[in-house]
Amino acid sequence: MSNSAFTRIDIDKATDFIKLLSVLLGSAWKMEFNGKVNYVPLGKEFGEWTIKQYNNDQEVLKEVERKIDLNEDIAISLFYDNLATGVDIIFKPGNSQVTFGWNINRIEESSGKLDFLWYTDRLKKSLQKEFGGKKLLSFEYDSGAQLIQSREDTL
């Protein structure tokens, strides 16, 4: 079993999640990998991931908006630039936290720990203008749920 690592950011309201996702997609982050999007579709519960081809990001964003309106949990994978490295983003409407799960082809330090600096630098670069001042809290746990490292940053 592998380590789990994630970063959290608090947002002010559910509609800010669409803004956050749009800002990421307007930078180097992409929903599409090998022509398909990995996400939890409308009417499905967290854990019921689907891989589907879409014509454009706007189609997916409209579905995410509908999920927010219906108070459904949202989970979607994003990939950085042209790399296979990515993140599963999880958001539960009614909760102000957005969780970034760093588990898709992880970038690690030589010690085997997740390279949080690689990830948070890319989040900062993408989100600083629209979400500046927000705190990023990052944690990594081993398979026995023991904390390996934590980090706090500000956008």
MODELLER restraints for C-alpha pairs under 7 A, 6 or more apart:
rsr = mdl.restraints
at = mdl.atoms
rsr.add(forms.Gaussian(group=physical.xy_distance, feature=features.Distance(at['CA:1:A'], at['CA:143:A']), mean=5.68, stdev=0.5))
rsr.add(forms.Gaussian(group=physical.xy_distance, feature=features.Distance(at['CA:2:A'], at['CA:142:A']), mean=6.78, stdev=0.5))
rsr.add(forms.Gaussian(group=physical.xy_distance, feature=features.Distance(at['CA:2:A'], at['CA:143:A']), mean=5.68, stdev=0.5))
rsr.add(forms.Gaussian(group=physical.xy_distance, feature=features.Distance(at['CA:3:A'], at['CA:140:A']), mean=6.76, stdev=0.5))
rsr.add(forms.Gaussian(group=physical.xy_distance, feature=features.Distance(at['CA:3:A'], at['CA:141:A']), mean=5.54, stdev=0.5))
rsr.add(forms.Gaussian(group=physical.xy_distance, feature=features.Distance(at['CA:3:A'], at['CA:142:A']), mean=4.34, stdev=0.5))
rsr.add(forms.Gaussian(group=physical.xy_distance, feature=features.Distance(at['CA:3:A'], at['CA:143:A']), mean=5.30, stdev=0.5))
rsr.add(forms.Gaussian(group=physical.xy_distance, feature=features.Distance(at['CA:4:A'], at['CA:140:A']), mean=5.62, stdev=0.5))
rsr.add(forms.Gaussian(group=physical.xy_distance, feature=features.Distance(at['CA:4:A'], at['CA:141:A']), mean=5.35, stdev=0.5))
rsr.add(forms.Gaussian(group=physical.xy_distance, feature=features.Distance(at['CA:4:A'], at['CA:142:A']), mean=6.48, stdev=0.5))
rsr.add(forms.Gaussian(group=physical.xy_distance, feature=features.Distance(at['CA:5:A'], at['CA:101:A']), mean=6.06, stdev=0.5))
rsr.add(forms.Gaussian(group=physical.xy_distance, feature=features.Distance(at['CA:5:A'], at['CA:102:A']), mean=5.58, stdev=0.5))
rsr.add(forms.Gaussian(group=physical.xy_distance, feature=features.Distance(at['CA:5:A'], at['CA:139:A']), mean=5.62, stdev=0.5))
rsr.add(forms.Gaussian(group=physical.xy_distance, feature=features.Distance(at['CA:5:A'], at['CA:140:A']), mean=4.12, stdev=0.5))
rsr.add(forms.Gaussian(group=physical.xy_distance, feature=features.Distance(at['CA:5:A'], at['CA:141:A']), mean=6.37, stdev=0.5))
rsr.add(forms.Gaussian(group=physical.xy_distance, feature=features.Distance(at['CA:6:A'], at['CA:99:A']), mean=6.61, stdev=0.5))
rsr.add(forms.Gaussian(group=physical.xy_distance, feature=features.Distance(at['CA:6:A'], at['CA:100:A']), mean=5.31, stdev=0.5))
rsr.add(forms.Gaussian(group=physical.xy_distance, feature=features.Distance(at['CA:6:A'], at['CA:101:A']), mean=4.40, stdev=0.5))
rsr.add(forms.Gaussian(group=physical.xy_distance, feature=features.Distance(at['CA:6:A'], at['CA:102:A']), mean=5.56, stdev=0.5))
rsr.add(forms.Gaussian(group=physical.xy_distance, feature=features.Distance(at['CA:6:A'], at['CA:138:A']), mean=5.64, stdev=0.5))
rsr.add(forms.Gaussian(group=physical.xy_distance, feature=features.Distance(at['CA:6:A'], at['CA:139:A']), mean=5.62, stdev=0.5))
rsr.add(forms.Gaussian(group=physical.xy_distance, feature=features.Distance(at['CA:6:A'], at['CA:140:A']), mean=6.56, stdev=0.5))
rsr.add(forms.Gaussian(group=physical.xy_distance, feature=features.Distance(at['CA:7:A'], at['CA:99:A']), mean=5.81, stdev=0.5))
rsr.add(forms.Gaussian(group=physical.xy_distance, feature=features.Distance(at['CA:7:A'], at['CA:100:A']), mean=5.09, stdev=0.5))
rsr.add(forms.Gaussian(group=physical.xy_distance, feature=features.Distance(at['CA:7:A'], at['CA:101:A']), mean=6.73, stdev=0.5))
rsr.add(forms.Gaussian(group=physical.xy_distance, feature=features.Distance(at['CA:7:A'], at['CA:136:A']), mean=6.31, stdev=0.5))
rsr.add(forms.Gaussian(group=physical.xy_distance, feature=features.Distance(at['CA:7:A'], at['CA:137:A']), mean=5.38, stdev=0.5))
rsr.add(forms.Gaussian(group=physical.xy_distance, feature=features.Distance(at['CA:7:A'], at['CA:138:A']), mean=4.09, stdev=0.5))
rsr.add(forms.Gaussian(group=physical.xy_distance, feature=features.Distance(at['CA:7:A'], at['CA:139:A']), mean=6.46, stdev=0.5))
rsr.add(forms.Gaussian(group=physical.xy_distance, feature=features.Distance(at['CA:8:A'], at['CA:97:A']), mean=6.39, stdev=0.5))
rsr.add(forms.Gaussian(group=physical.xy_distance, feature=features.Distance(at['CA:8:A'], at['CA:98:A']), mean=5.62, stdev=0.5))
rsr.add(forms.Gaussian(group=physical.xy_distance, feature=features.Distance(at['CA:8:A'], at['CA:99:A']), mean=4.59, stdev=0.5))
rsr.add(forms.Gaussian(group=physical.xy_distance, feature=features.Distance(at['CA:8:A'], at['CA:100:A']), mean=6.22, stdev=0.5))
rsr.add(forms.Gaussian(group=physical.xy_distance, feature=features.Distance(at['CA:8:A'], at['CA:136:A']), mean=5.63, stdev=0.5))
rsr.add(forms.Gaussian(group=physical.xy_distance, feature=features.Distance(at['CA:8:A'], at['CA:137:A']), mean=5.21, stdev=0.5))
rsr.add(forms.Gaussian(group=physical.xy_distance, feature=features.Distance(at['CA:8:A'], at['CA:138:A']), mean=6.39, stdev=0.5))
rsr.add(forms.Gaussian(group=physical.xy_distance, feature=features.Distance(at['CA:9:A'], at['CA:97:A']), mean=5.69, stdev=0.5))
rsr.add(forms.Gaussian(group=physical.xy_distance, feature=features.Distance(at['CA:9:A'], at['CA:98:A']), mean=5.39, stdev=0.5))
rsr.add(forms.Gaussian(group=physical.xy_distance, feature=features.Distance(at['CA:9:A'], at['CA:99:A']), mean=6.75, stdev=0.5))
rsr.add(forms.Gaussian(group=physical.xy_distance, feature=features.Distance(at['CA:9:A'], at['CA:134:A']), mean=6.90, stdev=0.5))
rsr.add(forms.Gaussian(group=physical.xy_distance, feature=features.Distance(at['CA:9:A'], at['CA:135:A']), mean=6.07, stdev=0.5))
rsr.add(forms.Gaussian(group=physical.xy_distance, feature=features.Distance(at['CA:9:A'], at['CA:136:A']), mean=5.12, stdev=0.5))
rsr.add(forms.Gaussian(group=physical.xy_distance, feature=features.Distance(at['CA:9:A'], at['CA:137:A']), mean=6.74, stdev=0.5))
rsr.add(forms.Gaussian(group=physical.xy_distance, feature=features.Distance(at['CA:10:A'], at['CA:96:A']), mean=5.22, stdev=0.5))
rsr.add(forms.Gaussian(group=physical.xy_distance, feature=features.Distance(at['CA:10:A'], at['CA:97:A']), mean=4.46, stdev=0.5))
rsr.add(forms.Gaussian(group=physical.xy_distance, feature=features.Distance(at['CA:10:A'], at['CA:98:A']), mean=6.21, stdev=0.5))
rsr.add(forms.Gaussian(group=physical.xy_distance, feature=features.Distance(at['CA:11:A'], at['CA:96:A']), mean=5.17, stdev=0.5))
rsr.add(forms.Gaussian(group=physical.xy_distance, feature=features.Distance(at['CA:11:A'], at['CA:97:A']), mean=6.28, stdev=0.5))
rsr.add(forms.Gaussian(group=physical.xy_distance, feature=features.Distance(at['CA:12:A'], at['CA:96:A']), mean=6.26, stdev=0.5))
rsr.add(forms.Gaussian(group=physical.xy_distance, feature=features.Distance(at['CA:13:A'], at['CA:96:A']), mean=6.46, stdev=0.5))
rsr.add(forms.Gaussian(group=physical.xy_distance, feature=features.Distance(at['CA:14:A'], at['CA:68:A']), mean=6.95, stdev=0.5))
rsr.add(forms.Gaussian(group=physical.xy_distance, feature=features.Distance(at['CA:14:A'], at['CA:93:A']), mean=5.66, stdev=0.5))
rsr.add(forms.Gaussian(group=physical.xy_distance, feature=features.Distance(at['CA:14:A'], at['CA:94:A']), mean=6.99, stdev=0.5))
rsr.add(forms.Gaussian(group=physical.xy_distance, feature=features.Distance(at['CA:23:A'], at['CA:126:A']), mean=6.80, stdev=0.5))
rsr.add(forms.Gaussian(group=physical.xy_distance, feature=features.Distance(at['CA:23:A'], at['CA:127:A']), mean=6.66, stdev=0.5))
rsr.add(forms.Gaussian(group=physical.xy_distance, feature=features.Distance(at['CA:24:A'], at['CA:126:A']), mean=5.84, stdev=0.5))
rsr.add(forms.Gaussian(group=physical.xy_distance, feature=features.Distance(at['CA:24:A'], at['CA:127:A']), mean=6.94, stdev=0.5))
rsr.add(forms.Gaussian(group=physical.xy_distance, feature=features.Distance(at['CA:27:A'], at['CA:126:A']), mean=5.86, stdev=0.5))
rsr.add(forms.Gaussian(group=physical.xy_distance, feature=features.Distance(at['CA:28:A'], at['CA:80:A']), mean=5.90, stdev=0.5))
rsr.add(forms.Gaussian(group=physical.xy_distance, feature=features.Distance(at['CA:28:A'], at['CA:81:A']), mean=4.81, stdev=0.5))
rsr.add(forms.Gaussian(group=physical.xy_distance, feature=features.Distance(at['CA:29:A'], at['CA:78:A']), mean=6.17, stdev=0.5))
rsr.add(forms.Gaussian(group=physical.xy_distance, feature=features.Distance(at['CA:29:A'], at['CA:79:A']), mean=5.53, stdev=0.5))
rsr.add(forms.Gaussian(group=physical.xy_distance, feature=features.Distance(at['CA:29:A'], at['CA:80:A']), mean=4.59, stdev=0.5))
rsr.add(forms.Gaussian(group=physical.xy_distance, feature=features.Distance(at['CA:29:A'], at['CA:81:A']), mean=5.60, stdev=0.5))
rsr.add(forms.Gaussian(group=physical.xy_distance, feature=features.Distance(at['CA:30:A'], at['CA:78:A']), mean=5.35, stdev=0.5))
rsr.add(forms.Gaussian(group=physical.xy_distance, feature=features.Distance(at['CA:30:A'], at['CA:79:A']), mean=5.18, stdev=0.5))
rsr.add(forms.Gaussian(group=physical.xy_distance, feature=features.Distance(at['CA:30:A'], at['CA:80:A']), mean=6.33, stdev=0.5))
rsr.add(forms.Gaussian(group=physical.xy_distance, feature=features.Distance(at['CA:30:A'], at['CA:81:A']), mean=6.70, stdev=0.5))
rsr.add(forms.Gaussian(group=physical.xy_distance, feature=features.Distance(at['CA:31:A'], at['CA:37:A']), mean=5.72, stdev=0.5))
rsr.add(forms.Gaussian(group=physical.xy_distance, feature=features.Distance(at['CA:31:A'], at['CA:77:A']), mean=6.26, stdev=0.5))
rsr.add(forms.Gaussian(group=physical.xy_distance, feature=features.Distance(at['CA:31:A'], at['CA:78:A']), mean=4.60, stdev=0.5))
rsr.add(forms.Gaussian(group=physical.xy_distance, feature=features.Distance(at['CA:31:A'], at['CA:79:A']), mean=6.28, stdev=0.5))
rsr.add(forms.Gaussian(group=physical.xy_distance, feature=features.Distance(at['CA:35:A'], at['CA:53:A']), mean=6.26, stdev=0.5))
rsr.add(forms.Gaussian(group=physical.xy_distance, feature=features.Distance(at['CA:36:A'], at['CA:51:A']), mean=6.21, stdev=0.5))
rsr.add(forms.Gaussian(group=physical.xy_distance, feature=features.Distance(at['CA:36:A'], at['CA:52:A']), mean=5.27, stdev=0.5))
rsr.add(forms.Gaussian(group=physical.xy_distance, feature=features.Distance(at['CA:36:A'], at['CA:53:A']), mean=4.40, stdev=0.5))
rsr.add(forms.Gaussian(group=physical.xy_distance, feature=features.Distance(at['CA:36:A'], at['CA:54:A']), mean=6.85, stdev=0.5))
rsr.add(forms.Gaussian(group=physical.xy_distance, feature=features.Distance(at['CA:37:A'], at['CA:51:A']), mean=5.47, stdev=0.5))
rsr.add(forms.Gaussian(group=physical.xy_distance, feature=features.Distance(at['CA:37:A'], at['CA:52:A']), mean=5.33, stdev=0.5))
rsr.add(forms.Gaussian(group=physical.xy_distance, feature=features.Distance(at['CA:37:A'], at['CA:53:A']), mean=6.01, stdev=0.5))
rsr.add(forms.Gaussian(group=physical.xy_distance, feature=features.Distance(at['CA:38:A'], at['CA:49:A']), mean=6.68, stdev=0.5))
rsr.add(forms.Gaussian(group=physical.xy_distance, feature=features.Distance(at['CA:38:A'], at['CA:50:A']), mean=5.68, stdev=0.5))
rsr.add(forms.Gaussian(group=physical.xy_distance, feature=features.Distance(at['CA:38:A'], at['CA:51:A']), mean=4.44, stdev=0.5))
rsr.add(forms.Gaussian(group=physical.xy_distance, feature=features.Distance(at['CA:38:A'], at['CA:52:A']), mean=6.64, stdev=0.5))
rsr.add(forms.Gaussian(group=physical.xy_distance, feature=features.Distance(at['CA:38:A'], at['CA:76:A']), mean=6.01, stdev=0.5))
rsr.add(forms.Gaussian(group=physical.xy_distance, feature=features.Distance(at['CA:38:A'], at['CA:77:A']), mean=5.55, stdev=0.5))
rsr.add(forms.Gaussian(group=physical.xy_distance, feature=features.Distance(at['CA:39:A'], at['CA:49:A']), mean=5.32, stdev=0.5))
rsr.add(forms.Gaussian(group=physical.xy_distance, feature=features.Distance(at['CA:39:A'], at['CA:50:A']), mean=5.51, stdev=0.5))
rsr.add(forms.Gaussian(group=physical.xy_distance, feature=features.Distance(at['CA:39:A'], at['CA:51:A']), mean=6.56, stdev=0.5))
rsr.add(forms.Gaussian(group=physical.xy_distance, feature=features.Distance(at['CA:39:A'], at['CA:75:A']), mean=5.57, stdev=0.5))
rsr.add(forms.Gaussian(group=physical.xy_distance, feature=features.Distance(at['CA:39:A'], at['CA:76:A']), mean=4.11, stdev=0.5))
rsr.add(forms.Gaussian(group=physical.xy_distance, feature=features.Distance(at['CA:39:A'], at['CA:77:A']), mean=6.17, stdev=0.5))
rsr.add(forms.Gaussian(group=physical.xy_distance, feature=features.Distance(at['CA:40:A'], at['CA:46:A']), mean=6.40, stdev=0.5))
rsr.add(forms.Gaussian(group=physical.xy_distance, feature=features.Distance(at['CA:40:A'], at['CA:48:A']), mean=5.85, stdev=0.5))
rsr.add(forms.Gaussian(group=physical.xy_distance, feature=features.Distance(at['CA:40:A'], at['CA:49:A']), mean=4.56, stdev=0.5))
rsr.add(forms.Gaussian(group=physical.xy_distance, feature=features.Distance(at['CA:40:A'], at['CA:50:A']), mean=5.87, stdev=0.5))
rsr.add(forms.Gaussian(group=physical.xy_distance, feature=features.Distance(at['CA:40:A'], at['CA:74:A']), mean=6.48, stdev=0.5))
rsr.add(forms.Gaussian(group=physical.xy_distance, feature=features.Distance(at['CA:40:A'], at['CA:75:A']), mean=5.44, stdev=0.5))
rsr.add(forms.Gaussian(group=physical.xy_distance, feature=features.Distance(at['CA:40:A'], at['CA:76:A']), mean=6.48, stdev=0.5))
rsr.add(forms.Gaussian(group=physical.xy_distance, feature=features.Distance(at['CA:41:A'], at['CA:50:A']), mean=6.79, stdev=0.5))
rsr.add(forms.Gaussian(group=physical.xy_distance, feature=features.Distance(at['CA:42:A'], at['CA:63:A']), mean=6.55, stdev=0.5))
rsr.add(forms.Gaussian(group=physical.xy_distance, feature=features.Distance(at['CA:42:A'], at['CA:67:A']), mean=5.89, stdev=0.5))
rsr.add(forms.Gaussian(group=physical.xy_distance, feature=features.Distance(at['CA:45:A'], at['CA:73:A']), mean=6.98, stdev=0.5))
rsr.add(forms.Gaussian(group=physical.xy_distance, feature=features.Distance(at['CA:46:A'], at['CA:73:A']), mean=6.37, stdev=0.5))
rsr.add(forms.Gaussian(group=physical.xy_distance, feature=features.Distance(at['CA:46:A'], at['CA:75:A']), mean=6.92, stdev=0.5))
rsr.add(forms.Gaussian(group=physical.xy_distance, feature=features.Distance(at['CA:68:A'], at['CA:93:A']), mean=5.96, stdev=0.5))
rsr.add(forms.Gaussian(group=physical.xy_distance, feature=features.Distance(at['CA:71:A'], at['CA:93:A']), mean=5.47, stdev=0.5))
rsr.add(forms.Gaussian(group=physical.xy_distance, feature=features.Distance(at['CA:72:A'], at['CA:92:A']), mean=6.92, stdev=0.5))
rsr.add(forms.Gaussian(group=physical.xy_distance, feature=features.Distance(at['CA:72:A'], at['CA:93:A']), mean=6.78, stdev=0.5))
rsr.add(forms.Gaussian(group=physical.xy_distance, feature=features.Distance(at['CA:73:A'], at['CA:91:A']), mean=6.01, stdev=0.5))
rsr.add(forms.Gaussian(group=physical.xy_distance, feature=features.Distance(at['CA:73:A'], at['CA:92:A']), mean=4.56, stdev=0.5))
rsr.add(forms.Gaussian(group=physical.xy_distance, feature=features.Distance(at['CA:73:A'], at['CA:93:A']), mean=6.47, stdev=0.5))
rsr.add(forms.Gaussian(group=physical.xy_distance, feature=features.Distance(at['CA:74:A'], at['CA:90:A']), mean=5.62, stdev=0.5))
rsr.add(forms.Gaussian(group=physical.xy_distance, feature=features.Distance(at['CA:74:A'], at['CA:91:A']), mean=5.10, stdev=0.5))
rsr.add(forms.Gaussian(group=physical.xy_distance, feature=features.Distance(at['CA:74:A'], at['CA:92:A']), mean=6.18, stdev=0.5))
rsr.add(forms.Gaussian(group=physical.xy_distance, feature=features.Distance(at['CA:75:A'], at['CA:88:A']), mean=6.63, stdev=0.5))
rsr.add(forms.Gaussian(group=physical.xy_distance, feature=features.Distance(at['CA:75:A'], at['CA:89:A']), mean=5.47, stdev=0.5))
rsr.add(forms.Gaussian(group=physical.xy_distance, feature=features.Distance(at['CA:75:A'], at['CA:90:A']), mean=4.48, stdev=0.5))
rsr.add(forms.Gaussian(group=physical.xy_distance, feature=features.Distance(at['CA:75:A'], at['CA:91:A']), mean=6.52, stdev=0.5))
rsr.add(forms.Gaussian(group=physical.xy_distance, feature=features.Distance(at['CA:76:A'], at['CA:88:A']), mean=5.62, stdev=0.5))
rsr.add(forms.Gaussian(group=physical.xy_distance, feature=features.Distance(at['CA:76:A'], at['CA:89:A']), mean=5.39, stdev=0.5))
rsr.add(forms.Gaussian(group=physical.xy_distance, feature=features.Distance(at['CA:76:A'], at['CA:90:A']), mean=6.84, stdev=0.5))
rsr.add(forms.Gaussian(group=physical.xy_distance, feature=features.Distance(at['CA:77:A'], at['CA:86:A']), mean=6.88, stdev=0.5))
rsr.add(forms.Gaussian(group=physical.xy_distance, feature=features.Distance(at['CA:77:A'], at['CA:87:A']), mean=5.54, stdev=0.5))
rsr.add(forms.Gaussian(group=physical.xy_distance, feature=features.Distance(at['CA:77:A'], at['CA:88:A']), mean=4.35, stdev=0.5))
rsr.add(forms.Gaussian(group=physical.xy_distance, feature=features.Distance(at['CA:77:A'], at['CA:89:A']), mean=6.10, stdev=0.5))
rsr.add(forms.Gaussian(group=physical.xy_distance, feature=features.Distance(at['CA:78:A'], at['CA:86:A']), mean=5.43, stdev=0.5))
rsr.add(forms.Gaussian(group=physical.xy_distance, feature=features.Distance(at['CA:78:A'], at['CA:87:A']), mean=5.40, stdev=0.5))
rsr.add(forms.Gaussian(group=physical.xy_distance, feature=features.Distance(at['CA:78:A'], at['CA:88:A']), mean=6.49, stdev=0.5))
rsr.add(forms.Gaussian(group=physical.xy_distance, feature=features.Distance(at['CA:79:A'], at['CA:85:A']), mean=5.72, stdev=0.5))
rsr.add(forms.Gaussian(group=physical.xy_distance, feature=features.Distance(at['CA:79:A'], at['CA:86:A']), mean=4.01, stdev=0.5))
rsr.add(forms.Gaussian(group=physical.xy_distance, feature=features.Distance(at['CA:79:A'], at['CA:87:A']), mean=6.45, stdev=0.5))
rsr.add(forms.Gaussian(group=physical.xy_distance, feature=features.Distance(at['CA:80:A'], at['CA:86:A']), mean=5.76, stdev=0.5))
rsr.add(forms.Gaussian(group=physical.xy_distance, feature=features.Distance(at['CA:84:A'], at['CA:105:A']), mean=6.44, stdev=0.5))
rsr.add(forms.Gaussian(group=physical.xy_distance, feature=features.Distance(at['CA:85:A'], at['CA:104:A']), mean=5.45, stdev=0.5))
rsr.add(forms.Gaussian(group=physical.xy_distance, feature=features.Distance(at['CA:85:A'], at['CA:105:A']), mean=4.79, stdev=0.5))
rsr.add(forms.Gaussian(group=physical.xy_distance, feature=features.Distance(at['CA:85:A'], at['CA:106:A']), mean=6.18, stdev=0.5))
rsr.add(forms.Gaussian(group=physical.xy_distance, feature=features.Distance(at['CA:86:A'], at['CA:102:A']), mean=6.73, stdev=0.5))
rsr.add(forms.Gaussian(group=physical.xy_distance, feature=features.Distance(at['CA:86:A'], at['CA:104:A']), mean=4.87, stdev=0.5))
rsr.add(forms.Gaussian(group=physical.xy_distance, feature=features.Distance(at['CA:86:A'], at['CA:105:A']), mean=6.73, stdev=0.5))
rsr.add(forms.Gaussian(group=physical.xy_distance, feature=features.Distance(at['CA:87:A'], at['CA:100:A']), mean=6.04, stdev=0.5))
rsr.add(forms.Gaussian(group=physical.xy_distance, feature=features.Distance(at['CA:87:A'], at['CA:101:A']), mean=5.44, stdev=0.5))
rsr.add(forms.Gaussian(group=physical.xy_distance, feature=features.Distance(at['CA:87:A'], at['CA:102:A']), mean=4.87, stdev=0.5))
rsr.add(forms.Gaussian(group=physical.xy_distance, feature=features.Distance(at['CA:87:A'], at['CA:103:A']), mean=6.16, stdev=0.5))
rsr.add(forms.Gaussian(group=physical.xy_distance, feature=features.Distance(at['CA:87:A'], at['CA:104:A']), mean=5.85, stdev=0.5))
rsr.add(forms.Gaussian(group=physical.xy_distance, feature=features.Distance(at['CA:88:A'], at['CA:100:A']), mean=5.80, stdev=0.5))
rsr.add(forms.Gaussian(group=physical.xy_distance, feature=features.Distance(at['CA:88:A'], at['CA:101:A']), mean=4.98, stdev=0.5))
rsr.add(forms.Gaussian(group=physical.xy_distance, feature=features.Distance(at['CA:88:A'], at['CA:102:A']), mean=6.73, stdev=0.5))
rsr.add(forms.Gaussian(group=physical.xy_distance, feature=features.Distance(at['CA:89:A'], at['CA:98:A']), mean=7.00, stdev=0.5))
rsr.add(forms.Gaussian(group=physical.xy_distance, feature=features.Distance(at['CA:89:A'], at['CA:99:A']), mean=5.66, stdev=0.5))
rsr.add(forms.Gaussian(group=physical.xy_distance, feature=features.Distance(at['CA:89:A'], at['CA:100:A']), mean=4.64, stdev=0.5))
rsr.add(forms.Gaussian(group=physical.xy_distance, feature=features.Distance(at['CA:89:A'], at['CA:101:A']), mean=6.23, stdev=0.5))
rsr.add(forms.Gaussian(group=physical.xy_distance, feature=features.Distance(at['CA:90:A'], at['CA:98:A']), mean=5.93, stdev=0.5))
rsr.add(forms.Gaussian(group=physical.xy_distance, feature=features.Distance(at['CA:90:A'], at['CA:99:A']), mean=5.12, stdev=0.5))
rsr.add(forms.Gaussian(group=physical.xy_distance, feature=features.Distance(at['CA:90:A'], at['CA:100:A']), mean=6.52, stdev=0.5))
rsr.add(forms.Gaussian(group=physical.xy_distance, feature=features.Distance(at['CA:91:A'], at['CA:97:A']), mean=6.63, stdev=0.5))
rsr.add(forms.Gaussian(group=physical.xy_distance, feature=features.Distance(at['CA:91:A'], at['CA:98:A']), mean=4.95, stdev=0.5))
rsr.add(forms.Gaussian(group=physical.xy_distance, feature=features.Distance(at['CA:91:A'], at['CA:99:A']), mean=6.51, stdev=0.5))
rsr.add(forms.Gaussian(group=physical.xy_distance, feature=features.Distance(at['CA:106:A'], at['CA:114:A']), mean=6.93, stdev=0.5))
rsr.add(forms.Gaussian(group=physical.xy_distance, feature=features.Distance(at['CA:107:A'], at['CA:114:A']), mean=6.13, stdev=0.5))
rsr.add(forms.Gaussian(group=physical.xy_distance, feature=features.Distance(at['CA:107:A'], at['CA:115:A']), mean=5.81, stdev=0.5))
rsr.add(forms.Gaussian(group=physical.xy_distance, feature=features.Distance(at['CA:108:A'], at['CA:114:A']), mean=4.31, stdev=0.5))
rsr.add(forms.Gaussian(group=physical.xy_distance, feature=features.Distance(at['CA:108:A'], at['CA:115:A']), mean=4.76, stdev=0.5))
rsr.add(forms.Gaussian(group=physical.xy_distance, feature=features.Distance(at['CA:109:A'], at['CA:115:A']), mean=5.34, stdev=0.5))
rsr.add(forms.Gaussian(group=physical.xy_distance, feature=features.Distance(at['CA:124:A'], at['CA:155:A']), mean=5.25, stdev=0.5))
rsr.add(forms.Gaussian(group=physical.xy_distance, feature=features.Distance(at['CA:127:A'], at['CA:155:A']), mean=6.98, stdev=0.5))
rsr.add(forms.Gaussian(group=physical.xy_distance, feature=features.Distance(at['CA:128:A'], at['CA:155:A']), mean=5.05, stdev=0.5))
rsr.add(forms.Gaussian(group=physical.xy_distance, feature=features.Distance(at['CA:131:A'], at['CA:155:A']), mean=6.73, stdev=0.5))
rsr.add(forms.Gaussian(group=physical.xy_distance, feature=features.Distance(at['CA:132:A'], at['CA:155:A']), mean=4.77, stdev=0.5))
rsr.add(forms.Gaussian(group=physical.xy_distance, feature=features.Distance(at['CA:133:A'], at['CA:154:A']), mean=5.78, stdev=0.5))
rsr.add(forms.Gaussian(group=physical.xy_distance, feature=features.Distance(at['CA:133:A'], at['CA:155:A']), mean=5.24, stdev=0.5))
rsr.add(forms.Gaussian(group=physical.xy_distance, feature=features.Distance(at['CA:134:A'], at['CA:154:A']), mean=5.67, stdev=0.5))
rsr.add(forms.Gaussian(group=physical.xy_distance, feature=features.Distance(at['CA:134:A'], at['CA:155:A']), mean=5.47, stdev=0.5))
rsr.add(forms.Gaussian(group=physical.xy_distance, feature=features.Distance(at['CA:135:A'], at['CA:152:A']), mean=6.99, stdev=0.5))
rsr.add(forms.Gaussian(group=physical.xy_distance, feature=features.Distance(at['CA:135:A'], at['CA:153:A']), mean=5.80, stdev=0.5))
rsr.add(forms.Gaussian(group=physical.xy_distance, feature=features.Distance(at['CA:135:A'], at['CA:154:A']), mean=4.46, stdev=0.5))
rsr.add(forms.Gaussian(group=physical.xy_distance, feature=features.Distance(at['CA:135:A'], at['CA:155:A']), mean=6.31, stdev=0.5))
rsr.add(forms.Gaussian(group=physical.xy_distance, feature=features.Distance(at['CA:136:A'], at['CA:152:A']), mean=5.70, stdev=0.5))
rsr.add(forms.Gaussian(group=physical.xy_distance, feature=features.Distance(at['CA:136:A'], at['CA:153:A']), mean=5.00, stdev=0.5))
rsr.add(forms.Gaussian(group=physical.xy_distance, feature=features.Distance(at['CA:136:A'], at['CA:154:A']), mean=5.75, stdev=0.5))
rsr.add(forms.Gaussian(group=physical.xy_distance, feature=features.Distance(at['CA:137:A'], at['CA:151:A']), mean=6.04, stdev=0.5))
rsr.add(forms.Gaussian(group=physical.xy_distance, feature=features.Distance(at['CA:137:A'], at['CA:152:A']), mean=4.74, stdev=0.5))
rsr.add(forms.Gaussian(group=physical.xy_distance, feature=features.Distance(at['CA:137:A'], at['CA:153:A']), mean=6.60, stdev=0.5))
rsr.add(forms.Gaussian(group=physical.xy_distance, feature=features.Distance(at['CA:138:A'], at['CA:150:A']), mean=5.40, stdev=0.5))
rsr.add(forms.Gaussian(group=physical.xy_distance, feature=features.Distance(at['CA:138:A'], at['CA:151:A']), mean=5.05, stdev=0.5))
rsr.add(forms.Gaussian(group=physical.xy_distance, feature=features.Distance(at['CA:138:A'], at['CA:152:A']), mean=6.24, stdev=0.5))
rsr.add(forms.Gaussian(group=physical.xy_distance, feature=features.Distance(at['CA:139:A'], at['CA:149:A']), mean=5.84, stdev=0.5))
rsr.add(forms.Gaussian(group=physical.xy_distance, feature=features.Distance(at['CA:139:A'], at['CA:150:A']), mean=4.37, stdev=0.5))
rsr.add(forms.Gaussian(group=physical.xy_distance, feature=features.Distance(at['CA:139:A'], at['CA:151:A']), mean=6.59, stdev=0.5))
rsr.add(forms.Gaussian(group=physical.xy_distance, feature=features.Distance(at['CA:140:A'], at['CA:147:A']), mean=6.02, stdev=0.5))
rsr.add(forms.Gaussian(group=physical.xy_distance, feature=features.Distance(at['CA:140:A'], at['CA:148:A']), mean=5.49, stdev=0.5))
rsr.add(forms.Gaussian(group=physical.xy_distance, feature=features.Distance(at['CA:140:A'], at['CA:149:A']), mean=5.36, stdev=0.5))
rsr.add(forms.Gaussian(group=physical.xy_distance, feature=features.Distance(at['CA:140:A'], at['CA:150:A']), mean=6.42, stdev=0.5))
rsr.add(forms.Gaussian(group=physical.xy_distance, feature=features.Distance(at['CA:141:A'], at['CA:147:A']), mean=4.44, stdev=0.5))
rsr.add(forms.Gaussian(group=physical.xy_distance, feature=features.Distance(at['CA:141:A'], at['CA:148:A']), mean=5.25, stdev=0.5))
rsr.add(forms.Gaussian(group=physical.xy_distance, feature=features.Distance(at['CA:142:A'], at['CA:148:A']), mean=6.44, stdev=0.5))
